[in-house]
Amino acid sequence: MTLSWDSLGPAGARPRRIRGGEIPTPSATSWRVQQRQARAQIAAWRTAAATPPQETPTFGFRLAGMWIDGDAIFAFGFFLPMVFLVQFATLGAAMIAGLTPIYLFCRRKELVRIMTPRLFLFAFPMVAVVSVVWSETPKDTTKFALEFVVTVIAALLISSACNQRAVLKAMVLAFLIYCADAVLTGGQVKVGAGGEHAFSGLTSSKNLMADIASTGLIVSLAVIVMAARARDAVWVAIGGVAVLVELYCVVGARSAGAVLGLVMGLTPLVVLSALVPAGRALRAWLTSMVAVTLLVIGLNFRVISQAIIDLSLSVFDKDPTLTGRTYLWYRAFDLIREKPVLGRGYFSFWLQGNIDAEGLWRYAGITERSGFNFHNTLVDLLVTVGWLGAAVLIVTVLIGAFALVRRFVNQPSLALVFWISVLLYELSRTPIETLGIQPFYFSTTLVFGALAAGFGRKPPPHKTAHRPIRTAAPVQVQLVDYASDEAWANPRLAPARGSLRLKRRQEAGG
């Protein structure tokens, strides 16, 4: 008697596998070793799934067989007018404002996923916009506040680009073009009590020249490290040329704040780059030690700042007033006491026609009556947006910095090392410069870009896949002829790919 279920299924259908799967081939590897290998493979899969693709371009085009990344084009288009903002003036602002909506359109498909985890970064820009209500110059506050919002949007888009290496290369080119132009056509200004000169580049401010060159130096060194790891000799050479030009500008500008900030910025770039391939426990331990060190520095900031001032007086030939900063802060404290909570309105102080600003311009000898600040970020915040705006920005920075460090510990990359370095560079200079709160300024873009870099993209919404119903192939069953002694109660299991079948030996004439 022979019966087969093959006729119940479609012709040529593959027999369905019985639960339990195939019979595996015996392995010489021990069971414990196999378990360790399986756990290691699962951990590798989870790490690969959790790590976002850093080198997958979002959009772009091919030119002469070479891929041109779209994010890099916009990064170059933003940073070039930002570093040349003094020279480009209104044209540079128009370029930045015009590129931002185009960039938003190009990234429209992933815009919600990019912006959702970073919405808290718009808290301070919204304070700047709302300050129009109590501003002494509502028209000017509205203009500069909207420009500030545009700057933050551009920063968030740049820092969320997939190919961060291409974005940093674009920044290198922008800073290199400016510094090379400054070396070829730039001038000098008098500094110090001895009548010495310092390199000021394309402007009359040596501090601005040193700030641009120092920032470009950090970007160039980060690109060199990335290119060296990728064995890209061309960009190692380009980065090396940029480092030489920018280092010349930093030394020639003789800016104490830029040099000290550069030391603070290069330290994590050197230390953390070596921790990228290290284990998570080691990264977490060293990062905790750095956080404790920074906390101790913050608690002893007054003593350390006095030591830095004394060092700058002796090394950089500064006058005891730090080039007039102490008088600016003295006048600012009087202004803060008048409106301590809300301030005078975002960007409503350094405007022509304001009597207090005109007096400080005359004191500093600034005939252009523009491009000046209190040389202290917190002081500038308290004058313009009061303690309300200062508190909002401080909380924003703390949240963004914590997220940036946490992401580096969990998902390390050289791009995150760069953002940590540039954020530390900018924060270390806030006691003597106004950074991160000006619209259409490269330092503002870098600060908010660093604060946004700690947040990954929101995963796309889960879509339920409608899988087609597959017709199950029947199990191939053949009855065993028990008349044979050889087959009696001894069915032979023959492992086959995709199925487990019962077979019998046919007898002649059976």
ZAMARGU-4260 file (C-alpha; in steps of 0.2 Angstrom, whole numbers, plus 5000, padded with zeros to 4 digits):
<rodrens>
0) 5000/5000/5000 | 5007/5016/4995 | 5000/5033/4997 | 5007/5051/4994 | 5001/5068/4998
5) 5010/5076/4983 | 4994/5077/4973 | 4986/5088/4986 | 4998/5103/4982 | 5002/5112/4966
10) 5013/5103/4954 | 5032/5105/4958 | 5028/5112/4975 | 5042/5111/4988 | 5038/5100/5002
15) 5034/5110/5018 | 5048/5109/5032 | 5042/5100/5048 | 5045/5111/5064 | 5063/5108/5070
20) 5071/5112/5053 | 5086/5103/5045 | 5097/5091/5054 | 5113/5101/5056 | 5129/5093/5051
25) 5140/5088/5067 | 5153/5102/5071 | 5169/5100/5079 | 5167/5116/5088 | 5161/5115/5106
30) 5144/5121/5111 | 5151/5135/5122 | 5161/5142/5108 | 5147/5141/5096 | 5136/5151/5109
35) 5150/5164/5111 | 5151/5166/5092 | 5132/5168/5090 | 5131/5181/5104 | 5146/5191/5096
40) 5137/5190/5079 | 5120/5196/5087 | 5130/5210/5095 | 5138/5215/5079 | 5121/5215/5070
45) 5113/5226/5084 | 5128/5238/5083 | 5127/5240/5064 | 5108/5242/5065 | 5110/5256/5078
50) 5124/5265/5069 | 5117/5278/5056 | 5125/5277/5039 | 5137/5291/5039 | 5143/5290/5022
55) 5127/5288/5012 | 5124/5304/5003 | 5106/5311/5004 | 5107/5320/4987 | 5119/5326/4974
60) 5125/5323/4957 | 5140/5316/4947 | 5152/5327/4938 | 5166/5320/4927 | 5164/5303/4935
65) 5165/5311/4953 | 5151/5311/4965 | 5147/5329/4971 | 5138/5329/4988 | 5123/5340/4989
70) 5126/5344/5008 | 5144/5349/5005 | 5138/5361/4991 | 5126/5370/5004 | 5139/5369/5018
75) 5152/5378/5006 | 5138/5391/5001 | 5134/5395/5019 | 5151/5396/5026 | 5160/5406/5012
80) 5148/5421/5014 | 5149/5419/5033 | 5167/5421/5034 | 5167/5435/5021 | 5152/5443/5029
85) 5161/5460/5033 | 5166/5461/5015 | 5150/5454/5007 | 5138/5464/5019 | 5120/5463/5013
90) 5125/5452/4998 | 5132/5439/5010 | 5116/5440/5021 | 5105/5438/5005 | 5115/5423/5000
95) 5113/5414/5016 | 5094/5418/5017 | 5091/5413/4999 | 5100/5396/5001 | 5091/5391/5017
100) 5074/5388/5009 | 5082/5379/4994 | 5091/5368/5006 | 5075/5364/5016 | 5067/5359/4999
105) 5081/5347/4995 | 5079/5339/5012 | 5060/5340/5013 | 5058/5321/5013 | 5068/5319/5029
110) 5064/5336/5037 | 5052/5330/5050 | 5064/5316/5056 | 5078/5329/5057 | 5069/5342/5066
115) 5059/5332/5078 | 5073/5327/5090 | 5081/5345/5089 | 5065/5356/5092 | 5072/5361/5109
120) 5086/5371/5100 | 5073/5383/5094 | 5069/5389/5112 | 5081/5403/5112 | 5077/5409/5094
125) 5059/5410/5100 | 5064/5421/5115 | 5073/5432/5102 | 5057/5433/5091 | 5046/5436/5106
130) 5057/5450/5113 | 5049/5461/5099 | 5035/5464/5111 | 5046/5473/5124 | 5060/5478/5112
135) 5066/5497/5112 | 5068/5495/5093 | 5054/5482/5087 | 5058/5484/5069 | 5077/5480/5071
140) 5073/5466/5083 | 5061/5458/5071 | 5074/5458/5057 | 5089/5451/5067 | 5078/5438/5076
145) 5072/5431/5060 | 5089/5430/5053 | 5094/5421/5069 | 5081/5408/5066 | 5087/5406/5048
150) 5105/5403/5055 | 5099/5390/5067 | 5089/5381/5053 | 5105/5380/5042 | 5116/5374/5057
155) 5104/5360/5061 | 5103/5354/5042 | 5122/5355/5041 | 5125/5345/5056 | 5112/5331/5052
160) 5120/5328/5034 | 5124/5310/5031 | 5141/5312/5024 | 5149/5323/5038 | 5166/5321/5030
165) 5160/5330/5014 | 5153/5344/5024 | 5169/5346/5034 | 5179/5347/5017 | 5168/5361/5011
170) 5171/5370/5027 | 5190/5368/5025 | 5189/5376/5007 | 5179/5391/5014 | 5191/5395/5028
175) 5206/5391/5017 | 5200/5404/5004 | 5197/5417/5017 | 5214/5415/5026 | 5223/5414/5009
180) 5215/5430/5004 | 5219/5438/5021 | 5237/5433/5020 | 5239/5440/5002 | 5229/5456/5004
185) 5227/5459/5023 | 5234/5472/5034 | 5239/5475/5052 | 5233/5485/5067 | 5242/5492/5082
190) 5241/5482/5098 | 5248/5483/5116 | 5256/5497/5126 | 5272/5496/5116 | 5265/5501/5099
195) 5267/5484/5091 | 5257/5478/5077 | 5246/5462/5074 | 5239/5454/5059 | 5221/5459/5056
200) 5218/5452/5039 | 5204/5459/5029 | 5196/5469/5043 | 5202/5480/5057 | 5199/5467/5070
205) 5213/5455/5074 | 5202/5446/5086 | 5190/5442/5071 | 5205/5436/5061 | 5211/5425/5074
210) 5194/5418/5077 | 5191/5413/5059 | 5209/5406/5057 | 5207/5396/5074 | 5191/5389/5069
215) 5197/5384/5052 | 5212/5376/5060 | 5201/5364/5070 | 5191/5360/5054 | 5207/5357/5044
220) 5215/5345/5057 | 5199/5335/5059 | 5198/5333/5040 | 5217/5327/5040 | 5213/5314/5053
225) 5198/5308/5043 | 5207/5308/5026 | 5222/5299/5034 | 5211/5285/5041 | 5203/5284/5023
230) 5220/5285/5015 | 5215/5300/5005 | 5232/5308/5001 | 5224/5323/4991 | 5214/5329/5006
235) 5228/5326/5018 | 5238/5338/5007 | 5224/5351/5006 | 5222/5350/5024 | 5240/5352/5027
240) 5241/5368/5017 | 5226/5375/5026 | 5234/5371/5043 | 5250/5381/5038 | 5240/5396/5032
245) 5228/5397/5046 | 5242/5394/5059 | 5251/5409/5052 | 5236/5419/5054 | 5233/5414/5072
250) 5251/5418/5077 | 5251/5434/5068 | 5235/5440/5075 | 5242/5438/5093 | 5225/5435/5101
255) 5226/5428/5118 | 5208/5422/5118 | 5210/5413/5101 | 5226/5404/5106 | 5219/5399/5123
260) 5203/5393/5115 | 5213/5384/5102 | 5222/5374/5115 | 5205/5369/5123 | 5198/5364/5106
265) 5213/5354/5100 | 5214/5344/5116 | 5198/5334/5113 | 5202/5332/5095 | 5219/5324/5099
270) 5212/5313/5114 | 5195/5308/5108 | 5201/5303/5091 | 5211/5289/5099 | 5196/5283/5108
275) 5185/5280/5093 | 5191/5262/5090 | 5192/5259/5109 | 5179/5250/5120 | 5163/5259/5126
280) 5168/5256/5145 | 5185/5265/5142 | 5176/5280/5132 | 5164/5282/5146 | 5177/5282/5160
285) 5188/5295/5151 | 5173/5305/5146 | 5168/5305/5165 | 5185/5311/5170 | 5185/5325/5158
290) 5167/5330/5164 | 5173/5331/5182 | 5189/5341/5177 | 5178/5354/5168 | 5166/5354/5183
295) 5181/5358/5194 | 5187/5372/5182 | 5169/5379/5182 | 5169/5380/5201 | 5186/5388/5201
300) 5182/5399/5186 | 5186/5416/5195 | 5204/5410/5200 | 5208/5402/5184 | 5201/5417/5174
305) 5212/5429/5184 | 5227/5417/5180 | 5223/5418/5162 | 5222/5437/5162 | 5239/5438/5171
310) 5246/5426/5158 | 5239/5436/5143 | 5246/5452/5151 | 5264/5445/5151 | 5264/5435/5135
315) 5253/5445/5124 | 5257/5462/5130 | 5239/5466/5135 | 5235/5481/5145 | 5227/5479/5162
320) 5209/5483/5155 | 5210/5469/5142 | 5209/5481/5128 | 5195/5491/5136 | 5184/5476/5141
325) 5183/5480/5159 | 5175/5497/5156 | 5163/5489/5144 | 5157/5477/5157 | 5156/5491/5170
330) 5144/5500/5159 | 5135/5484/5154 | 5131/5481/5173 | 5122/5498/5174 | 5111/5493/5159
335) 5107/5476/5166 | 5101/5483/5182 | 5088/5494/5173 | 5080/5479/5164 | 5086/5463/5172
340) 5073/5451/5168 | 5068/5454/5150 | 5082/5465/5144 | 5081/5478/5130 | 5076/5467/5116
345) 5086/5455/5105 | 5100/5465/5095 | 5092/5481/5100 | 5108/5489/5109 | 5122/5491/5096
350) 5112/5502/5084 | 5116/5519/5077 | 5106/5532/5086 | 5107/5523/5103 | 5115/5536/5115
355) 5124/5522/5126 | 5130/5513/5110 | 5137/5529/5102 | 5146/5533/5118 | 5155/5516/5119
360) 5159/5517/5101 | 5167/5534/5103 | 5176/5527/5119 | 5183/5512/5109 | 5188/5523/5094
365) 5176/5514/5082 | 5172/5527/5068 | 5162/5514/5058 | 5149/5514/5072 | 5145/5495/5069
370) 5152/5478/5072 | 5155/5479/5091 | 5149/5470/5107 | 5152/5468/5125 | 5166/5455/5123
375) 5156/5443/5135 | 5142/5432/5129 | 5133/5432/5146 | 5134/5450/5147 | 5128/5453/5130
380) 5113/5441/5134 | 5108/5450/5150 | 5108/5467/5141 | 5098/5461/5126 | 5086/5447/5132
385) 5089/5448/5151 | 5090/5433/5163 | 5075/5425/5154 | 5085/5423/5138 | 5101/5419/5147
390) 5093/5405/5157 | 5085/5397/5141 | 5101/5397/5132 | 5111/5390/5146 | 5099/5375/5148
395) 5099/5373/5129 | 5118/5371/5129 | 5118/5359/5144 | 5105/5348/5135 | 5114/5348/5119
400) 5132/5346/5126 | 5126/5331/5137 | 5118/5323/5121 | 5133/5325/5111 | 5145/5317/5124
405) 5132/5303/5126 | 5131/5299/5108 | 5150/5299/5106 | 5151/5286/5120 | 5138/5275/5112
410) 5141/5278/5094 | 5159/5286/5092 | 5165/5294/5076 | 5177/5307/5070 | 5163/5318/5065
415) 5157/5319/5083 | 5175/5322/5089 | 5175/5337/5078 | 5159/5344/5085 | 5164/5341/5103
420) 5181/5350/5099 | 5173/5365/5091 | 5159/5367/5104 | 5173/5367/5118 | 5183/5380/5108
425) 5168/5391/5107 | 5162/5389/5125 | 5180/5392/5132 | 5180/5409/5123 | 5163/5415/5129
430) 5170/5425/5144 | 5180/5437/5133 | 5170/5436/5117 | 5152/5436/5111 | 5149/5420/5102
435) 5134/5409/5097 | 5120/5423/5097 | 5124/5433/5082 | 5114/5430/5066 | 5123/5424/5050
440) 5139/5421/5059 | 5150/5406/5057 | 5152/5403/5076 | 5133/5403/5079 | 5131/5390/5065
445) 5145/5379/5073 | 5138/5381/5090 | 5120/5376/5086 | 5127/5363/5074 | 5137/5355/5088
450) 5122/5355/5100 | 5112/5347/5086 | 5125/5334/5082 | 5121/5324/5098 | 5104/5319/5092
455) 5101/5306/5078 | 5087/5305/5066 | 5070/5300/5072 | 5066/5283/5064 | 5054/5282/5050
460) 5036/5277/5054 | 5033/5259/5054 | 5023/5253/5040 | 5015/5236/5041 | 5020/5226/5027
465) 5006/5216/5018 | 5014/5200/5015 | 5006/5189/5002 | 4998/5173/5008 | 5009/5158/5002
470) 5001/5142/4999 | 5009/5129/5010 | 5017/5114/5002 | 5011/5098/5008 | 5023/5086/5018
475) 5028/5072/5007 | 5024/5056/5016 | 5027/5038/5011 | 5021/5023/5021 | 5033/5011/5026
480) 5031/4993/5021 | 5031/4983/5037 | 5032/4967/5029 | 5051/4969/5027 | 5062/4965/5042
485) 5074/4978/5037 | 5061/4992/5037 | 5051/4986/5052 | 5050/5000/5065 | 5066/5008/5058
490) 5061/5022/5046 | 5076/5031/5040 | 5077/5050/5042 | 5086/5057/5027 | 5090/5076/5030
495) 5086/5086/5014 | 5086/5105/5011 | 5070/5112/5015 | 5061/5097/5021 | 5061/5081/5032
500) 5055/5066/5023 | 5051/5048/5028 | 5058/5036/5015 | 5057/5017/5014 | 5066/5005/5003
505) 5055/4997/4990 | 5054/4979/4988 | 5055/4971/4971 | 5038/4968/4966 | 5030/4975/4981
</rodrens>
